[in-house]
Amino acid sequence: MTRVSAGDPGLSRGVLSGESAPPAAASTRRVRLGEPLAALAALVAMGLAVGAAALATWLLAAVLAAEQATFAWAWSRALRASPGTIPLVAAWAVLADVVLLVSDRHAYGSVAGVIGAAVAVVVLYQLALRRAFTLRAPVSPRAGGEADPAGRPDSTAAPDPTTRVSAELATALSGIILSALFAGYLALRAGHGAHHPADLLVIAGLLGAGSAVVTARLLGWAGLAAVPADLLGVVVGVAAGAVFGALGPDDLTLNAALATAASGAAVAALADLVLTRARAAGSPAAGSPTAGGTPGGGAGAAEPVRDAAADRSAAEVLLAAILPLACAAPLVYLVGRHLPG
């Protein structure tokens, strides 16, 4: 039984693939093993950001820049973008942080100008990429997945350059926007408009978002369905904020800690649910071919397949840890900045 997959927008492989479908049990095992890894990665990402927020704004900026670069790699690998998309996404995300920090009011809105400039750069990059794809395209590829002389489906025909460039453009623009969301924590930490200690508000928001993701992933590993797991994750995230507020650090009230943690937990759990549903919907295809490789490919063909599968598995784990934190940043900023005193 063979599996026909769509063209890979980031690789020069063909539109049709004759790879053998992986066993469902192996795919399930990989999914289950990814849950505790995602929980651990989320705990580390949250812990580093919380520690940095407690110490200094510049240290928080450094930690967020590292997480933005990690997100750029994971996002590009998960969507099979070209290697040039990774530094493109990371560079513009870090530039957004720098612009926010050097602005007078450290306003979140200053990031919009950076994203607008990034759109123009990404479009120019994709035009150059399309020209490169067109020049590399074979002169007379076999059409319609015609079998080669050995009877195998065509796996060397290059995908349409327009399709590849469209996928690359979507990946780059969405990656820049999502990674720039992290600047919300910086805007709250460095700003002067909050009625409560800014560093403690950032910590409360991160605790709520991180605790929700860690709890949901561990409950999913235990076999709980996605929706109740994420709902319980929100409860744990709010509880973490309540405990933090009850400790009474400086002038942070219990209500402020609860509200900020709840906003972070709600958005992070929603993002985690979307990631979980997306992975479940694509789980048969996500279980990439194993040692068998493509039919007739031999051991040499199996190695790149295994490497690509390992990269995508690592990308999924990192996205599960970092993307919910990024998505929670705007609401944490909004709630923290406008909470009454």
JONOR-V244591 format. One record per residue. N is the residue number from 0. RES is the residue in one small letter. SS is DSSP state (H for helix, E for strand, C for the rest). PHI is phi in whole degrees, -180 to 180 (NA if undefined). NEAR is the number of other ideal C-beta (glycine too) atoms within 10 Angstrom. Layout:
BEGIN
N_RES_SS_PHI_NEAR, N_RES_SS_PHI_NEAR
END
This chain:
BEGIN
0_m_C_NA_4, 1_t_E_-113_13, 2_r_E_-119_13, 3_v_C_-102_11, 4_s_C_-117_14, 5_a_C_-70_12, 6_g_C_-63_18, 7_d_C_-89_16, 8_p_C_-70_19, 9_g_C_-112_18, 10_l_C_-125_14, 11_s_C_-94_14, 12_r_C_-77_19, 13_g_C_-81_20, 14_v_C_-81_20, 15_l_C_-110_20, 16_s_C_-132_20, 17_g_C_-100_19, 18_e_E_-70_20, 19_s_E_-72_15, 20_a_C_-69_13, 21_p_C_-72_19, 22_p_C_-63_11, 23_a_H_-63_11, 24_a_H_-65_9, 25_a_H_-65_11, 26_s_H_-63_18, 27_t_H_-64_12, 28_r_H_-63_12, 29_r_H_-65_18, 30_v_H_-64_19, 31_r_H_-66_13, 32_l_H_-71_13, 33_g_H_-73_20, 34_e_H_-64_21, 35_p_H_-65_16, 36_l_H_-65_18, 37_a_H_-65_26, 38_a_H_-63_23, 39_l_H_-66_15, 40_a_H_-64_22, 41_a_H_-65_30, 42_l_H_-64_17, 43_v_H_-66_13, 44_a_H_-61_27, 45_m_H_-66_26, 46_g_H_-62_14, 47_l_H_-64_18, 48_a_H_-67_26, 49_v_H_-64_21, 50_g_H_-62_14, 51_a_H_-67_24, 52_a_H_-64_26, 53_a_H_-73_14, 54_l_H_-96_12, 55_a_C_-163_12, 56_t_H_-66_19, 57_w_H_-65_11, 58_l_H_-71_15, 59_l_H_-63_27, 60_a_H_-62_22, 61_a_H_-66_15, 62_v_H_-65_20, 63_l_H_-65_29, 64_a_H_-63_18, 65_a_H_-65_16, 66_e_H_-71_22, 67_q_H_-66_27, 68_a_H_-65_18, 69_t_H_-64_19, 70_f_H_-62_28, 71_a_H_-60_26, 72_w_H_-66_20, 73_a_H_-65_24, 74_w_H_-63_26, 75_s_H_-67_25, 76_r_H_-71_22, 77_a_H_-66_23, 78_l_C_-98_19, 79_r_C_57_21, 80_a_C_-82_25, 81_s_C_-71_23, 82_p_C_-59_11, 83_g_H_-67_15, 84_t_H_-71_27, 85_i_H_-63_19, 86_p_H_-65_13, 87_l_H_-64_24, 88_v_H_-66_30, 89_a_H_-64_23, 90_a_H_-64_16, 91_w_H_-72_24, 92_a_H_-66_30, 93_v_H_-67_23, 94_l_H_-61_17, 95_a_H_-62_28, 96_d_H_-63_24, 97_v_H_-64_14, 98_v_H_-62_16, 99_l_H_-64_24, 100_l_H_-70_17, 101_v_H_-88_9, 102_s_C_-71_16, 103_d_C_-66_6, 104_r_C_-99_13, 105_h_C_52_20, 106_a_C_-82_15, 107_y_C_-62_23, 108_g_C_-65_10, 109_s_H_-66_18, 110_v_H_-69_24, 111_a_H_-61_13, 112_g_H_-64_12, 113_v_H_-66_20, 114_i_H_-65_16, 115_g_H_-61_9, 116_a_H_-67_14, 117_a_H_-64_22, 118_v_H_-59_15, 119_a_H_-63_9, 120_v_H_-66_14, 121_v_H_-64_21, 122_v_H_-62_12, 123_l_H_-63_10, 124_y_H_-63_18, 125_q_H_-70_23, 126_l_H_-64_12, 127_a_H_-66_11, 128_l_H_-67_19, 129_r_H_-65_17, 130_r_H_-63_12, 131_a_H_-66_14, 132_f_H_-62_21, 133_t_H_-66_13, 134_l_H_-68_8, 135_r_H_-86_10, 136_a_C_-65_14, 137_p_C_-65_9, 138_v_C_-71_4, 139_s_C_-139_5, 140_p_C_-68_14, 141_r_C_-68_14, 142_a_H_-89_8, 143_g_H_67_9, 144_g_H_69_15, 145_e_C_-62_11, 146_a_C_-70_12, 147_d_C_-81_11, 148_p_C_-57_5, 149_a_C_-83_7, 150_g_C_91_8, 151_r_C_-90_14, 152_p_C_-63_20, 153_d_C_-68_18, 154_s_C_-120_18, 155_t_C_-119_12, 156_a_C_-69_21, 157_a_C_-76_17, 158_p_C_-68_19, 159_d_C_-61_14, 160_p_H_-57_17, 161_t_H_-62_11, 162_t_H_-64_14, 163_r_H_-64_24, 164_v_H_-66_22, 165_s_H_-62_14, 166_a_H_-66_21, 167_e_H_-63_26, 168_l_H_-63_21, 169_a_H_-63_14, 170_t_H_-65_23, 171_a_H_-66_30, 172_l_H_-66_17, 173_s_H_-65_13, 174_g_H_-64_28, 175_i_H_-64_27, 176_i_H_-65_18, 177_l_H_-67_21, 178_s_H_-71_28, 179_a_H_-69_26, 180_l_C_-61_24, 181_f_C_-56_30, 182_a_H_-62_30, 183_g_H_-60_26, 184_y_H_-66_33, 185_l_H_-66_27, 186_a_H_-62_29, 187_l_H_-73_27, 188_r_H_-69_25, 189_a_H_-93_21, 190_g_C_-75_18, 191_h_C_-126_8, 192_g_C_-98_13, 193_a_C_-80_22, 194_h_C_-88_15, 195_h_C_-124_22, 196_p_C_-55_16, 197_a_H_-65_22, 198_d_H_-65_23, 199_l_H_-72_23, 200_l_H_-64_28, 201_v_H_-63_31, 202_i_H_-63_27, 203_a_H_-63_33, 204_g_H_-63_36, 205_l_H_-66_30, 206_l_H_-62_26, 207_g_H_-64_36, 208_a_H_-67_36, 209_g_H_-65_29, 210_s_H_-64_28, 211_a_H_-64_36, 212_v_H_-69_35, 213_v_H_-60_26, 214_t_H_-64_25, 215_a_H_-62_34, 216_r_H_-69_28, 217_l_H_-68_21, 218_l_H_-68_21, 219_g_H_-65_25, 220_w_H_-63_18, 221_a_C_-76_11, 222_g_C_109_9, 223_l_C_-75_15, 224_a_C_-65_11, 225_a_H_-63_18, 226_v_H_-65_13, 227_p_H_-64_12, 228_a_H_-64_24, 229_d_H_-73_29, 230_l_H_-64_16, 231_l_H_-67_17, 232_g_H_-63_29, 233_v_H_-63_23, 234_v_H_-61_16, 235_v_H_-66_20, 236_g_H_-63_30, 237_v_H_-65_23, 238_a_H_-63_17, 239_a_H_-63_24, 240_g_H_-65_27, 241_a_H_-65_18, 242_v_H_-64_14, 243_f_H_-63_22, 244_g_H_-68_21, 245_a_H_-68_10, 246_l_C_-68_10, 247_g_C_65_11, 248_p_C_-72_14, 249_d_C_51_8, 250_d_C_-106_11, 251_l_C_-77_20, 252_t_C_-86_14, 253_l_H_-63_15, 254_n_H_-64_13, 255_a_H_-65_24, 256_a_H_-65_30, 257_l_H_-63_19, 258_a_H_-64_24, 259_t_H_-68_33, 260_a_H_-66_33, 261_a_H_-64_23, 262_s_H_-65_26, 263_g_H_-66_37, 264_a_H_-67_33, 265_a_H_-64_20, 266_v_H_-69_25, 267_a_H_-63_35, 268_a_H_-66_29, 269_l_H_-64_16, 270_a_H_-64_23, 271_d_H_-65_29, 272_l_H_-65_18, 273_v_H_-63_15, 274_l_H_-63_19, 275_t_H_-66_22, 276_r_H_-65_12, 277_a_H_-64_14, 278_r_H_-67_17, 279_a_H_-66_12, 280_a_H_-66_10, 281_g_C_-106_10, 282_s_H_-62_14, 283_p_H_-63_12, 284_a_H_-82_13, 285_a_H_-71_19, 286_g_C_-72_21, 287_s_C_-68_17, 288_p_C_-58_20, 289_t_C_-99_16, 290_a_C_-61_9, 291_g_C_-68_13, 292_g_C_65_19, 293_t_E_-85_19, 294_p_C_-59_15, 295_g_C_76_10, 296_g_C_-80_18, 297_g_H_76_9, 298_a_H_-67_8, 299_g_H_-63_8, 300_a_H_-77_16, 301_a_H_-73_16, 302_e_H_-63_13, 303_p_H_-60_13, 304_v_H_-64_18, 305_r_H_-66_14, 306_d_H_-63_10, 307_a_H_-64_18, 308_a_H_-65_17, 309_a_H_-66_11, 310_d_H_-62_16, 311_r_H_-69_17, 312_s_H_-65_20, 313_a_H_-64_17, 314_a_H_-63_20, 315_e_H_-62_22, 316_v_H_-64_22, 317_l_H_-68_23, 318_l_H_-64_24, 319_a_H_-62_26, 320_a_H_-87_28, 321_i_H_-98_24, 322_l_H_-60_24, 323_p_H_-61_30, 324_l_H_-64_28, 325_a_H_-65_28, 326_c_H_-65_21, 327_a_H_-77_31, 328_a_H_-59_27, 329_p_H_-61_18, 330_l_H_-72_20, 331_v_H_-60_30, 332_y_H_-63_26, 333_l_H_-64_14, 334_v_H_-68_21, 335_g_H_-65_30, 336_r_H_-72_20, 337_h_H_-112_10, 338_l_C_-64_18, 339_p_C_-68_8, 340_g_C_-75_8
END
